[in-house]
């Protein structure tokens, strides 16, 4: 047991959701006679859920500042329709339509941010209004008729990386390259991590590092093989690549920048944050702006995959994104939640959906099961808190606090825990926590 | 500590690798590329196993005709020796996309698709074509892709013509014109809905032009009269506002309704507004509307016997299974990418006069008429 702890570095309870995800995938794989963990199914899983996961990235930031955004589905649908109409009806080139769509998203975000941050209308109301406004606009501008988009968008929403190089590798070489880059990155940061630990005089046996490296290589290799060995012409999907890039960027923003710390500070205790000199209005504004921008990205990927924008696109997407965020461990009261955690939450939902479909379970029962999972995931967290035991998140916070005070190591190695793009599995970082200032602020309140 | 979670995941996946070594990965992925090149109609040139899995992706089960389709497909495909996989998508496009992908994954040889939105399945159906799966559109046109082999549906313009004619007949039988009427359309995301309306207007427009029919609200464009998502409550709300806005001092004589649910919403609204019940058309011959027709409330409905549609679809699947050519299509339709073969069946108008005759072979509905 001690050995396992050394390898995994402590408390296994922290990884409940990650374990649940892996377990779900395995169970469904067994029940569906090995149809779950196949190249095509995993590729479908990623490209079919990229839009929800991208929404969840923005949504977790909104929820951390203690707000909610109900408009994301309508905004995504509206942007998709704007793109389709500018390209198809007005004959604009696809890239101009794409940029127009992203700009539209940012503009809508600024609109929400304005009402929330400057006027002080609660986010719930602002975005409820947005949900109606933009749903109405989609139907209005489209005259309720679906509009096709140019083929280039299909590449964005459902495309694959190119095939090249030797055939003897037996898989898509673009995917293989990504896998090698990811594996190399993990190994390098593992070694760097160990040398830092040794430099600080922390005991760090060589065999632990080696076992970890072996395990990391095994999983990266497996994932690479899973994505790369599909039908010729398929690879790690392009929407997945966009998703991973966004996860990396937003992980760094939320965990390693001053703006990120402001988000957690404002969400944890707005008054304390304001008194500490955080510009709360600016933080609110930027987070809302960012949410609608990401909704635009999600909308564009979706119409790419669907090959057309429809008047009812985006209906209820906000709730899928919110569910992913809460399963991923965010707190309704704000201040707690991570991008990577939300990705795990979103993937749990995606795997459930996919697995139940492979088993031939209908949409009705799938809804019931997903509802129960959401409730169970949050209840588990609450129960642990009531028992006086720290919750999963409590563990995360405590370990972070101890580490930060004893070493301050995290600040010195800003890139260390960044996930590498091709590691498509959810790699949750134990340093995904809120800054200690917020924790301190919470204790006072 | 940074890699703790990563490491846990590693073990979990390593374990799954061990457990699934025989199941994962490469199966079904060794296409030689030939089937990828020829999408669409190449699907089943050499047929497939007589007990193959057949996927049926329906949009939802919220109206009676879809529920019937679910039951009948399950029964008839089973009877024909196939193993059916029937799923409904809760009217959500992403859900339907994923269900179709799951069916491909489960090795379906043919997939019957009643699309939520016929334009939004392009890349998913391309995958089906790549995997050599035949795709048959059911009840609605599938647009914007060449990966569709055939469409089985009731002629939708024809359906609209029947609805328009039936409204006219009903009005003429009820007394002297001119008649005050209102128009309702179906869900705009459903490619049939504009066709129903076009068909109906081809009959009604001349009568509007010569003054026999008066659309009091002046709302005669499809976009003005459409009912988002075929949602009855939206139709009822529209009818409420039409009646309070335009009919405070007038009697409404007739309403063109695209289906039975909307027809009943219109009747409810009229009743609540204190109007005499207008002549209202319908579609689908739902149980409640049969009762309503029997009671002299709803004037007519158009039956598109789900039975016929399912039987025709199963017949096509059996031809594909044997590797035969499909029988000659009744017409073709431009889906934006190619001309798709359409097997168009003829619907039937049902009124109080002929209902017993139309449903002679349908004991359930006959019982409703008598009850």
Interface residues (C-beta under 8 A of the other chain):
Chain A: X7 X8 X9 X10 X12 X14 X15 X18 X19 X22 X23 X25 X26 X29 X30 X32 X33 X34 X35 X37 X38 X39 X40 X41 X44 X48 X51 X139 X143 X144 X145 X146 X148 X154 X157 X158 X186 X189 X190 X193 X212 X215 X216 X218 X219 X222 X223 X225 X226 X229 X230 X231 X232 X233 X302 X304 X305 X306 X307 X308 X310 X311 X312 X313 X315 X316 X353 X354 X357 X358 X360 X362 X363 X364 X367 X399 X403 X416 X417 X423 X425 X426 X427 X428 X429 X430 X431
Chain B: X1 X2 X3 X4 X5 X6 X7 X8 X9 X10 X11 X12 X13 X14 X15 X16 X17 X19 X20 X22 X23 X24 X25 X26 X27 X28 X29 X30 X31 X33 X36 X60 X61 X85 X87 X88 X89 X90 X92 X93 X94 X95 X97 X98 X99 X101 X102 X104 X105 X106 X117 X118 X119 X120 X121 X122 X123 X124 X127 X130 X143 X144 X145 X188 X189 X194 X223 X226 X228 X229 X336
